[in-house]
Amino acid sequence: MVGYLGEDQSKTMAHCIALDLECADICSLAAASIAPGGEHMNVIDALRAKACEACHAMVA
């Protein structure tokens, strides 16, 4: 990551890393909700899918 610090794209990379961390949190929440068959698991899984699609759109 250090190589990106002096590049013009450092803000883009920082944003991408922040999204990755947020996505990891959302995935953890989804796993914790889906595993026991939580009441809101469908809503949480839809949020997880939307977050994953947003990350994919950034790198595509």
mmCIF file as Biopython writes it, N, C-alpha, C and O atoms, coordinates in Angstrom:
data_model
#
loop_
_atom_site.group_PDB
_atom_site.id
_atom_site.type_symbol
_atom_site.label_atom_id
_atom_site.label_alt_id
_atom_site.label_comp_id
_atom_site.label_asym_id
_atom_site.label_entity_id
_atom_site.label_seq_id
_atom_site.pdbx_PDB_ins_code
_atom_site.Cartn_x
_atom_site.Cartn_y
_atom_site.Cartn_z
_atom_site.occupancy
_atom_site.B_iso_or_equiv
_atom_site.auth_seq_id
_atom_site.auth_asym_id
_atom_site.pdbx_PDB_model_num
ATOM 1   N N  . MET A ? 1  ? 0.803   -1.198  0.000   1.0 0.0 1  A 1 
ATOM 2   C CA . MET A ? 1  ? 0.000   0.000   0.000   1.0 0.0 1  A 1 
ATOM 3   C C  . MET A ? 1  ? 0.849   1.267   0.000   1.0 0.0 1  A 1 
ATOM 4   O O  . MET A ? 1  ? 0.410   2.297   -0.511  1.0 0.0 1  A 1 
ATOM 5   N N  . VAL A ? 2  ? 2.022   1.212   0.548   1.0 0.0 2  A 1 
ATOM 6   C CA . VAL A ? 2  ? 2.857   2.403   0.652   1.0 0.0 2  A 1 
ATOM 7   C C  . VAL A ? 2  ? 3.117   3.014   -0.715  1.0 0.0 2  A 1 
ATOM 8   O O  . VAL A ? 2  ? 3.221   4.236   -0.827  1.0 0.0 2  A 1 
ATOM 9   N N  . GLY A ? 3  ? 3.224   2.203   -1.748  1.0 0.0 3  A 1 
ATOM 10  C CA . GLY A ? 3  ? 3.489   2.702   -3.087  1.0 0.0 3  A 1 
ATOM 11  C C  . GLY A ? 3  ? 2.418   3.650   -3.591  1.0 0.0 3  A 1 
ATOM 12  O O  . GLY A ? 3  ? 2.693   4.474   -4.464  1.0 0.0 3  A 1 
ATOM 13  N N  . TYR A ? 4  ? 1.207   3.556   -3.067  1.0 0.0 4  A 1 
ATOM 14  C CA . TYR A ? 4  ? 0.121   4.408   -3.519  1.0 0.0 4  A 1 
ATOM 15  C C  . TYR A ? 4  ? 0.124   5.785   -2.866  1.0 0.0 4  A 1 
ATOM 16  O O  . TYR A ? 4  ? -0.561  6.687   -3.349  1.0 0.0 4  A 1 
ATOM 17  N N  . LEU A ? 5  ? 0.854   5.969   -1.809  1.0 0.0 5  A 1 
ATOM 18  C CA . LEU A ? 5  ? 0.766   7.209   -1.049  1.0 0.0 5  A 1 
ATOM 19  C C  . LEU A ? 5  ? 1.147   8.441   -1.850  1.0 0.0 5  A 1 
ATOM 20  O O  . LEU A ? 5  ? 0.557   9.502   -1.648  1.0 0.0 5  A 1 
ATOM 21  N N  . GLY A ? 6  ? 2.108   8.337   -2.746  1.0 0.0 6  A 1 
ATOM 22  C CA . GLY A ? 6  ? 2.524   9.490   -3.515  1.0 0.0 6  A 1 
ATOM 23  C C  . GLY A ? 6  ? 1.848   9.605   -4.864  1.0 0.0 6  A 1 
ATOM 24  O O  . GLY A ? 6  ? 2.128   10.550  -5.602  1.0 0.0 6  A 1 
ATOM 25  N N  . GLU A ? 7  ? 0.987   8.702   -5.208  1.0 0.0 7  A 1 
ATOM 26  C CA . GLU A ? 7  ? 0.352   8.695   -6.511  1.0 0.0 7  A 1 
ATOM 27  C C  . GLU A ? 7  ? -0.907  9.550   -6.526  1.0 0.0 7  A 1 
ATOM 28  O O  . GLU A ? 7  ? -1.510  9.822   -5.487  1.0 0.0 7  A 1 
ATOM 29  N N  . ASP A ? 8  ? -1.284  9.962   -7.719  1.0 0.0 8  A 1 
ATOM 30  C CA . ASP A ? 8  ? -2.490  10.767  -7.891  1.0 0.0 8  A 1 
ATOM 31  C C  . ASP A ? 8  ? -3.742  10.015  -7.458  1.0 0.0 8  A 1 
ATOM 32  O O  . ASP A ? 8  ? -4.744  10.630  -7.092  1.0 0.0 8  A 1 
ATOM 33  N N  . GLN A ? 9  ? -3.688  8.716   -7.498  1.0 0.0 9  A 1 
ATOM 34  C CA . GLN A ? 9  ? -4.861  7.914   -7.176  1.0 0.0 9  A 1 
ATOM 35  C C  . GLN A ? 9  ? -4.955  7.554   -5.695  1.0 0.0 9  A 1 
ATOM 36  O O  . GLN A ? 9  ? -5.733  6.674   -5.327  1.0 0.0 9  A 1 
ATOM 37  N N  . SER A ? 10 ? -4.182  8.214   -4.846  1.0 0.0 10 A 1 
ATOM 38  C CA . SER A ? 10 ? -4.187  7.842   -3.424  1.0 0.0 10 A 1 
ATOM 39  C C  . SER A ? 10 ? -5.559  8.040   -2.788  1.0 0.0 10 A 1 
ATOM 40  O O  . SER A ? 10 ? -5.961  7.241   -1.941  1.0 0.0 10 A 1 
ATOM 41  N N  . LYS A ? 11 ? -6.286  9.086   -3.176  1.0 0.0 11 A 1 
ATOM 42  C CA . LYS A ? 11 ? -7.627  9.299   -2.616  1.0 0.0 11 A 1 
ATOM 43  C C  . LYS A ? 11 ? -8.575  8.197   -3.073  1.0 0.0 11 A 1 
ATOM 44  O O  . LYS A ? 11 ? -9.409  7.726   -2.299  1.0 0.0 11 A 1 
ATOM 45  N N  . THR A ? 12 ? -8.446  7.790   -4.322  1.0 0.0 12 A 1 
ATOM 46  C CA . THR A ? 12 ? -9.275  6.703   -4.834  1.0 0.0 12 A 1 
ATOM 47  C C  . THR A ? 12 ? -8.968  5.414   -4.089  1.0 0.0 12 A 1 
ATOM 48  O O  . THR A ? 12 ? -9.880  4.676   -3.717  1.0 0.0 12 A 1 
ATOM 49  N N  . MET A ? 13 ? -7.683  5.141   -3.870  1.0 0.0 13 A 1 
ATOM 50  C CA . MET A ? 13 ? -7.301  3.930   -3.144  1.0 0.0 13 A 1 
ATOM 51  C C  . MET A ? 13 ? -7.793  3.980   -1.702  1.0 0.0 13 A 1 
ATOM 52  O O  . MET A ? 13 ? -8.259  2.971   -1.173  1.0 0.0 13 A 1 
ATOM 53  N N  . ALA A ? 14 ? -7.694  5.139   -1.064  1.0 0.0 14 A 1 
ATOM 54  C CA . ALA A ? 14 ? -8.172  5.274   0.313   1.0 0.0 14 A 1 
ATOM 55  C C  . ALA A ? 14 ? -9.672  4.996   0.372   1.0 0.0 14 A 1 
ATOM 56  O O  . ALA A ? 14 ? -10.152 4.334   1.293   1.0 0.0 14 A 1 
ATOM 57  N N  . HIS A ? 15 ? -10.401 5.501   -0.608  1.0 0.0 15 A 1 
ATOM 58  C CA . HIS A ? 15 ? -11.847 5.268   -0.667  1.0 0.0 15 A 1 
ATOM 59  C C  . HIS A ? 15 ? -12.133 3.780   -0.883  1.0 0.0 15 A 1 
ATOM 60  O O  . HIS A ? 15 ? -13.028 3.219   -0.251  1.0 0.0 15 A 1 
ATOM 61  N N  . CYS A ? 16 ? -11.385 3.159   -1.758  1.0 0.0 16 A 1 
ATOM 62  C CA . CYS A ? 16 ? -11.560 1.733   -2.040  1.0 0.0 16 A 1 
ATOM 63  C C  . CYS A ? 16 ? -11.279 0.891   -0.793  1.0 0.0 16 A 1 
ATOM 64  O O  . CYS A ? 16 ? -12.016 -0.049  -0.499  1.0 0.0 16 A 1 
ATOM 65  N N  . ILE A ? 17 ? -10.232 1.223   -0.075  1.0 0.0 17 A 1 
ATOM 66  C CA . ILE A ? 17 ? -9.890  0.499   1.154   1.0 0.0 17 A 1 
ATOM 67  C C  . ILE A ? 17 ? -10.988 0.679   2.194   1.0 0.0 17 A 1 
ATOM 68  O O  . ILE A ? 17 ? -11.355 -0.275  2.880   1.0 0.0 17 A 1 
ATOM 69  N N  . ALA A ? 18 ? -11.515 1.900   2.317   1.0 0.0 18 A 1 
ATOM 70  C CA . ALA A ? 18 ? -12.605 2.154   3.259   1.0 0.0 18 A 1 
ATOM 71  C C  . ALA A ? 18 ? -13.832 1.319   2.894   1.0 0.0 18 A 1 
ATOM 72  O O  . ALA A ? 18 ? -14.497 0.770   3.772   1.0 0.0 18 A 1 
ATOM 73  N N  . LEU A ? 19 ? -14.130 1.225   1.594   1.0 0.0 19 A 1 
ATOM 74  C CA . LEU A ? 19 ? -15.253 0.394   1.161   1.0 0.0 19 A 1 
ATOM 75  C C  . LEU A ? 19 ? -15.009 -1.077  1.467   1.0 0.0 19 A 1 
ATOM 76  O O  . LEU A ? 19 ? -15.930 -1.795  1.857   1.0 0.0 19 A 1 
ATOM 77  N N  . ASP A ? 20 ? -13.774 -1.526  1.291   1.0 0.0 20 A 1 
ATOM 78  C CA . ASP A ? 20 ? -13.439 -2.917  1.610   1.0 0.0 20 A 1 
ATOM 79  C C  . ASP A ? 20 ? -13.692 -3.216  3.084   1.0 0.0 20 A 1 
ATOM 80  O O  . ASP A ? 20 ? -14.244 -4.261  3.427   1.0 0.0 20 A 1 
ATOM 81  N N  . LEU A ? 21 ? -13.286 -2.297  3.946   1.0 0.0 21 A 1 
ATOM 82  C CA . LEU A ? 21 ? -13.485 -2.490  5.385   1.0 0.0 21 A 1 
ATOM 83  C C  . LEU A ? 21 ? -14.968 -2.482  5.738   1.0 0.0 21 A 1 
ATOM 84  O O  . LEU A ? 21 ? -15.431 -3.285  6.547   1.0 0.0 21 A 1 
ATOM 85  N N  . GLU A ? 22 ? -15.704 -1.564  5.119   1.0 0.0 22 A 1 
ATOM 86  C CA . GLU A ? 22 ? -17.146 -1.504  5.356   1.0 0.0 22 A 1 
ATOM 87  C C  . GLU A ? 22 ? -17.821 -2.786  4.855   1.0 0.0 22 A 1 
ATOM 88  O O  . GLU A ? 22 ? -18.709 -3.328  5.514   1.0 0.0 22 A 1 
ATOM 89  N N  . CYS A ? 23 ? -17.395 -3.256  3.695   1.0 0.0 23 A 1 
ATOM 90  C CA . CYS A ? 23 ? -17.952 -4.486  3.138   1.0 0.0 23 A 1 
ATOM 91  C C  . CYS A ? 23 ? -17.682 -5.670  4.069   1.0 0.0 23 A 1 
ATOM 92  O O  . CYS A ? 23 ? -18.553 -6.517  4.267   1.0 0.0 23 A 1 
ATOM 93  N N  . ALA A ? 24 ? -16.495 -5.726  4.632   1.0 0.0 24 A 1 
ATOM 94  C CA . ALA A ? 24 ? -16.161 -6.804  5.568   1.0 0.0 24 A 1 
ATOM 95  C C  . ALA A ? 24 ? -17.090 -6.775  6.777   1.0 0.0 24 A 1 
ATOM 96  O O  . ALA A ? 24 ? -17.536 -7.822  7.245   1.0 0.0 24 A 1 
ATOM 97  N N  . ASP A ? 25 ? -17.382 -5.584  7.280   1.0 0.0 25 A 1 
ATOM 98  C CA . ASP A ? 25 ? -18.307 -5.462  8.411   1.0 0.0 25 A 1 
ATOM 99  C C  . ASP A ? 25 ? -19.709 -5.932  8.027   1.0 0.0 25 A 1 
ATOM 100 O O  . ASP A ? 25 ? -20.368 -6.640  8.790   1.0 0.0 25 A 1 
ATOM 101 N N  . ILE A ? 26 ? -20.156 -5.531  6.836   1.0 0.0 26 A 1 
ATOM 102 C CA . ILE A ? 26 ? -21.486 -5.931  6.370   1.0 0.0 26 A 1 
ATOM 103 C C  . ILE A ? 26 ? -21.552 -7.443  6.188   1.0 0.0 26 A 1 
ATOM 104 O O  . ILE A ? 26 ? -22.551 -8.068  6.542   1.0 0.0 26 A 1 
ATOM 105 N N  . CYS A ? 27 ? -20.497 -8.032  5.640   1.0 0.0 27 A 1 
ATOM 106 C CA . CYS A ? 27 ? -20.465 -9.489  5.452   1.0 0.0 27 A 1 
ATOM 107 C C  . CYS A ? 27 ? -20.491 -10.216 6.792   1.0 0.0 27 A 1 
ATOM 108 O O  . CYS A ? 27 ? -21.141 -11.253 6.922   1.0 0.0 27 A 1 
ATOM 109 N N  . SER A ? 28 ? -19.794 -9.682  7.782   1.0 0.0 28 A 1 
ATOM 110 C CA . SER A ? 28 ? -19.813 -10.286 9.123   1.0 0.0 28 A 1 
ATOM 111 C C  . SER A ? 28 ? -21.213 -10.228 9.721   1.0 0.0 28 A 1 
ATOM 112 O O  . SER A ? 28 ? -21.685 -11.199 10.313  1.0 0.0 28 A 1 
ATOM 113 N N  . LEU A ? 29 ? -21.872 -9.086  9.563   1.0 0.0 29 A 1 
ATOM 114 C CA . LEU A ? 29 ? -23.242 -8.939  10.048  1.0 0.0 29 A 1 
ATOM 115 C C  . LEU A ? 29 ? -24.168 -9.928  9.339   1.0 0.0 29 A 1 
ATOM 116 O O  . LEU A ? 29 ? -25.009 -10.567 9.971   1.0 0.0 29 A 1 
ATOM 117 N N  . ALA A ? 30 ? -24.002 -10.046 8.023   1.0 0.0 30 A 1 
ATOM 118 C CA . ALA A ? 30 ? -24.839 -10.974 7.261   1.0 0.0 30 A 1 
ATOM 119 C C  . ALA A ? 30 ? -24.630 -12.411 7.742   1.0 0.0 30 A 1 
ATOM 120 O O  . ALA A ? 30 ? -25.595 -13.150 7.939   1.0 0.0 30 A 1 
ATOM 121 N N  . ALA A ? 31 ? -23.385 -12.797 7.927   1.0 0.0 31 A 1 
ATOM 122 C CA . ALA A ? 31 ? -23.096 -14.158 8.388   1.0 0.0 31 A 1 
ATOM 123 C C  . ALA A ? 31 ? -23.700 -14.410 9.766   1.0 0.0 31 A 1 
ATOM 124 O O  . ALA A ? 31 ? -24.261 -15.476 10.021  1.0 0.0 31 A 1 
ATOM 125 N N  . ALA A ? 32 ? -23.583 -13.427 10.644  1.0 0.0 32 A 1 
ATOM 126 C CA . ALA A ? 32 ? -24.121 -13.578 11.998  1.0 0.0 32 A 1 
ATOM 127 C C  . ALA A ? 32 ? -25.645 -13.652 11.992  1.0 0.0 32 A 1 
ATOM 128 O O  . ALA A ? 32 ? -26.237 -14.294 12.859  1.0 0.0 32 A 1 
ATOM 129 N N  . SER A ? 33 ? -26.275 -13.006 11.032  1.0 0.0 33 A 1 
ATOM 130 C CA . SER A ? 33 ? -27.731 -13.018 10.946  1.0 0.0 33 A 1 
ATOM 131 C C  . SER A ? 33 ? -28.260 -14.263 10.241  1.0 0.0 33 A 1 
ATOM 132 O O  . SER A ? 33 ? -29.272 -14.836 10.645  1.0 0.0 33 A 1 
ATOM 133 N N  . ILE A ? 34 ? -27.560 -14.676 9.180   1.0 0.0 34 A 1 
ATOM 134 C CA . ILE A ? 34 ? -28.033 -15.796 8.372   1.0 0.0 34 A 1 
ATOM 135 C C  . ILE A ? 34 ? -27.813 -17.137 9.071   1.0 0.0 34 A 1 
ATOM 136 O O  . ILE A ? 34 ? -28.670 -18.018 9.000   1.0 0.0 34 A 1 
ATOM 137 N N  . ALA A ? 35 ? -26.684 -17.298 9.739   1.0 0.0 35 A 1 
ATOM 138 C CA . ALA A ? 35 ? -26.346 -18.583 10.365  1.0 0.0 35 A 1 
ATOM 139 C C  . ALA A ? 35 ? -27.452 -19.104 11.285  1.0 0.0 35 A 1 
ATOM 140 O O  . ALA A ? 35 ? -27.831 -20.269 11.169  1.0 0.0 35 A 1 
ATOM 141 N N  . PRO A ? 36 ? -27.981 -18.283 12.191  1.0 0.0 36 A 1 
ATOM 142 C CA . PRO A ? 36 ? -29.047 -18.801 13.054  1.0 0.0 36 A 1 
ATOM 143 C C  . PRO A ? 36 ? -30.446 -18.652 12.459  1.0 0.0 36 A 1 
ATOM 144 O O  . PRO A ? 36 ? -31.435 -18.966 13.120  1.0 0.0 36 A 1 
ATOM 145 N N  . GLY A ? 37 ? -30.536 -18.172 11.207  1.0 0.0 37 A 1 
ATOM 146 C CA . GLY A ? 37 ? -31.850 -17.976 10.589  1.0 0.0 37 A 1 
ATOM 147 C C  . GLY A ? 37 ? -32.557 -16.754 11.127  1.0 0.0 37 A 1 
ATOM 148 O O  . GLY A ? 37 ? -33.761 -16.782 11.383  1.0 0.0 37 A 1 
ATOM 149 N N  . GLY A ? 38 ? -31.805 -15.682 11.296  1.0 0.0 38 A 1 
ATOM 150 C CA . GLY A ? 38 ? -32.348 -14.444 11.848  1.0 0.0 38 A 1 
ATOM 151 C C  . GLY A ? 38 ? -33.566 -13.924 11.095  1.0 0.0 38 A 1 
ATOM 152 O O  . GLY A ? 38 ? -33.728 -14.154 9.897   1.0 0.0 38 A 1 
ATOM 153 N N  . GLU A ? 39 ? -34.406 -13.223 11.825  1.0 0.0 39 A 1 
ATOM 154 C CA . GLU A ? 39 ? -35.668 -12.721 11.280  1.0 0.0 39 A 1 
ATOM 155 C C  . GLU A ? 39 ? -35.463 -11.739 10.124  1.0 0.0 39 A 1 
ATOM 156 O O  . GLU A ? 39 ? -36.296 -11.661 9.221   1.0 0.0 39 A 1 
ATOM 157 N N  . HIS A ? 40 ? -34.370 -10.998 10.152  1.0 0.0 40 A 1 
ATOM 158 C CA . HIS A ? 40 ? -34.115 -9.983  9.124   1.0 0.0 40 A 1 
ATOM 159 C C  . HIS A ? 40 ? -33.013 -10.398 8.153   1.0 0.0 40 A 1 
ATOM 160 O O  . HIS A ? 40 ? -32.414 -9.551  7.491   1.0 0.0 40 A 1 
ATOM 161 N N  . MET A ? 41 ? -32.748 -11.695 8.068   1.0 0.0 41 A 1 
ATOM 162 C CA . MET A ? 41 ? -31.616 -12.137 7.261   1.0 0.0 41 A 1 
ATOM 163 C C  . MET A ? 41 ? -31.766 -11.784 5.784   1.0 0.0 41 A 1 
ATOM 164 O O  . MET A ? 41 ? -30.761 -11.513 5.126   1.0 0.0 41 A 1 
ATOM 165 N N  . ASN A ? 42 ? -32.964 -11.776 5.247   1.0 0.0 42 A 1 
ATOM 166 C CA . ASN A ? 42 ? -33.140 -11.435 3.836   1.0 0.0 42 A 1 
ATOM 167 C C  . ASN A ? 42 ? -32.806 -9.975  3.569   1.0 0.0 42 A 1 
ATOM 168 O O  . ASN A ? 42 ? -32.192 -9.649  2.552   1.0 0.0 42 A 1 
ATOM 169 N N  . VAL A ? 43 ? -33.205 -9.104  4.474   1.0 0.0 43 A 1 
ATOM 170 C CA . VAL A ? 43 ? -32.909 -7.675  4.325   1.0 0.0 43 A 1 
ATOM 171 C C  . VAL A ? 43 ? -31.407 -7.442  4.440   1.0 0.0 43 A 1 
ATOM 172 O O  . VAL A ? 43 ? -30.825 -6.696  3.652   1.0 0.0 43 A 1 
ATOM 173 N N  . ILE A ? 44 ? -30.791 -8.077  5.416   1.0 0.0 44 A 1 
ATOM 174 C CA . ILE A ? 44 ? -29.350 -7.916  5.622   1.0 0.0 44 A 1 
ATOM 175 C C  . ILE A ? 44 ? -28.573 -8.506  4.451   1.0 0.0 44 A 1 
ATOM 176 O O  . ILE A ? 44 ? -27.565 -7.938  4.031   1.0 0.0 44 A 1 
ATOM 177 N N  . ASP A ? 45 ? -29.028 -9.636  3.923   1.0 0.0 45 A 1 
ATOM 178 C CA . ASP A ? 45 ? -28.334 -10.227 2.778   1.0 0.0 45 A 1 
ATOM 179 C C  . ASP A ? 45 ? -28.479 -9.350  1.538   1.0 0.0 45 A 1 
ATOM 180 O O  . ASP A ? 45 ? -27.553 -9.276  0.730   1.0 0.0 45 A 1 
ATOM 181 N N  . ALA A ? 46 ? -29.612 -8.690  1.372   1.0 0.0 46 A 1 
ATOM 182 C CA . ALA A ? 46 ? -29.788 -7.766  0.245   1.0 0.0 46 A 1 
ATOM 183 C C  . ALA A ? 46 ? -28.824 -6.589  0.373   1.0 0.0 46 A 1 
ATOM 184 O O  . ALA A ? 46 ? -28.261 -6.137  -0.624  1.0 0.0 46 A 1 
ATOM 185 N N  . LEU A ? 47 ? -28.632 -6.094  1.587   1.0 0.0 47 A 1 
ATOM 186 C CA . LEU A ? 47 ? -27.665 -5.024  1.829   1.0 0.0 47 A 1 
ATOM 187 C C  . LEU A ? 47 ? -26.261 -5.500  1.496   1.0 0.0 47 A 1 
ATOM 188 O O  . LEU A ? 47 ? -25.480 -4.772  0.884   1.0 0.0 47 A 1 
ATOM 189 N N  . ARG A ? 48 ? -25.938 -6.732  1.903   1.0 0.0 48 A 1 
ATOM 190 C CA . ARG A ? 48 ? -24.622 -7.289  1.599   1.0 0.0 48 A 1 
ATOM 191 C C  . ARG A ? 48 ? -24.401 -7.372  0.096   1.0 0.0 48 A 1 
ATOM 192 O O  . ARG A ? 48 ? -23.330 -7.023  -0.400  1.0 0.0 48 A 1 
ATOM 193 N N  . ALA A ? 49 ? -25.406 -7.831  -0.623  1.0 0.0 49 A 1 
ATOM 194 C CA . ALA A ? 49 ? -25.286 -7.947  -2.079  1.0 0.0 49 A 1 
ATOM 195 C C  . ALA A ? 49 ? -25.091 -6.578  -2.722  1.0 0.0 49 A 1 
ATOM 196 O O  . ALA A ? 49 ? -24.290 -6.432  -3.645  1.0 0.0 49 A 1 
ATOM 197 N N  . LYS A ? 50 ? -25.813 -5.585  -2.242  1.0 0.0 50 A 1 
ATOM 198 C CA . LYS A ? 50 ? -25.686 -4.224  -2.786  1.0 0.0 50 A 1 
ATOM 199 C C  . LYS A ? 50 ? -24.287 -3.672  -2.531  1.0 0.0 50 A 1 
ATOM 200 O O  . LYS A ? 50 ? -23.704 -3.031  -3.406  1.0 0.0 50 A 1 
ATOM 201 N N  . ALA A ? 51 ? -23.750 -3.914  -1.348  1.0 0.0 51 A 1 
ATOM 202 C CA . ALA A ? 51 ? -22.399 -3.450  -1.020  1.0 0.0 51 A 1 
ATOM 203 C C  . ALA A ? 51 ? -21.365 -4.138  -1.905  1.0 0.0 51 A 1 
ATOM 204 O O  . ALA A ? 51 ? -20.430 -3.497  -2.385  1.0 0.0 51 A 1 
ATOM 205 N N  . CYS A ? 52 ? -21.530 -5.433  -2.119  1.0 0.0 52 A 1 
ATOM 206 C CA . CYS A ? 52 ? -20.590 -6.168  -2.979  1.0 0.0 52 A 1 
ATOM 207 C C  . CYS A ? 52 ? -20.647 -5.662  -4.414  1.0 0.0 52 A 1 
ATOM 208 O O  . CYS A ? 52 ? -19.613 -5.532  -5.070  1.0 0.0 52 A 1 
ATOM 209 N N  . GLU A ? 53 ? -21.844 -5.379  -4.901  1.0 0.0 53 A 1 
ATOM 210 C CA . GLU A ? 53 ? -21.988 -4.857  -6.258  1.0 0.0 53 A 1 
ATOM 211 C C  . GLU A ? 53 ? -21.329 -3.489  -6.393  1.0 0.0 53 A 1 
ATOM 212 O O  . GLU A ? 53 ? -20.719 -3.198  -7.422  1.0 0.0 53 A 1 
ATOM 213 N N  . ALA A ? 54 ? -21.442 -2.649  -5.372  1.0 0.0 54 A 1 
ATOM 214 C CA . ALA A ? 54 ? -20.818 -1.321  -5.406  1.0 0.0 54 A 1 
ATOM 215 C C  . ALA A ? 54 ? -19.300 -1.437  -5.453  1.0 0.0 54 A 1 
ATOM 216 O O  . ALA A ? 54 ? -18.643 -0.703  -6.191  1.0 0.0 54 A 1 
ATOM 217 N N  . CYS A ? 55 ? -18.741 -2.356  -4.670  1.0 0.0 55 A 1 
ATOM 218 C CA . CYS A ? 55 ? -17.285 -2.560  -4.705  1.0 0.0 55 A 1 
ATOM 219 C C  . CYS A ? 55 ? -16.846 -3.069  -6.076  1.0 0.0 55 A 1 
ATOM 220 O O  . CYS A ? 55 ? -15.837 -2.622  -6.620  1.0 0.0 55 A 1 
ATOM 221 N N  . HIS A ? 56 ? -17.605 -3.998  -6.621  1.0 0.0 56 A 1 
ATOM 222 C CA . HIS A ? 56 ? -17.268 -4.556  -7.933  1.0 0.0 56 A 1 
ATOM 223 C C  . HIS A ? 56 ? -17.313 -3.472  -9.011  1.0 0.0 56 A 1 
ATOM 224 O O  . HIS A ? 56 ? -16.473 -3.453  -9.911  1.0 0.0 56 A 1 
ATOM 225 N N  . ALA A ? 57 ? -18.285 -2.579  -8.920  1.0 0.0 57 A 1 
ATOM 226 C CA . ALA A ? 57 ? -18.410 -1.503  -9.908  1.0 0.0 57 A 1 
ATOM 227 C C  . ALA A ? 57 ? -17.197 -0.582  -9.887  1.0 0.0 57 A 1 
ATOM 228 O O  . ALA A ? 57 ? -16.827 -0.015  -10.915 1.0 0.0 57 A 1 
ATOM 229 N N  . MET A ? 58 ? -16.579 -0.433  -8.719  1.0 0.0 58 A 1 
ATOM 230 C CA . MET A ? 58 ? -15.398 0.439   -8.618  1.0 0.0 58 A 1 
ATOM 231 C C  . MET A ? 58 ? -14.194 -0.148  -9.337  1.0 0.0 58 A 1 
ATOM 232 O O  . MET A ? 58 ? -13.385 0.595   -9.893  1.0 0.0 58 A 1 
ATOM 233 N N  . VAL A ? 59 ? -14.065 -1.452  -9.334  1.0 0.0 59 A 1 
ATOM 234 C CA . VAL A ? 59 ? -12.878 -2.079  -9.919  1.0 0.0 59 A 1 
ATOM 235 C C  . VAL A ? 59 ? -13.108 -2.563  -11.343 1.0 0.0 59 A 1 
ATOM 236 O O  . VAL A ? 59 ? -12.160 -2.916  -12.045 1.0 0.0 59 A 1 
ATOM 237 N N  . ALA A ? 60 ? -14.348 -2.578  -11.764 1.0 0.0 60 A 1 
ATOM 238 C CA . ALA A ? 60 ? -14.669 -3.070  -13.118 1.0 0.0 60 A 1 
ATOM 239 C C  . ALA A ? 60 ? -14.368 -2.024  -14.170 1.0 0.0 60 A 1 
ATOM 240 O O  . ALA A ? 60 ? -14.577 -2.266  -15.359 1.0 0.0 60 A 1 
#
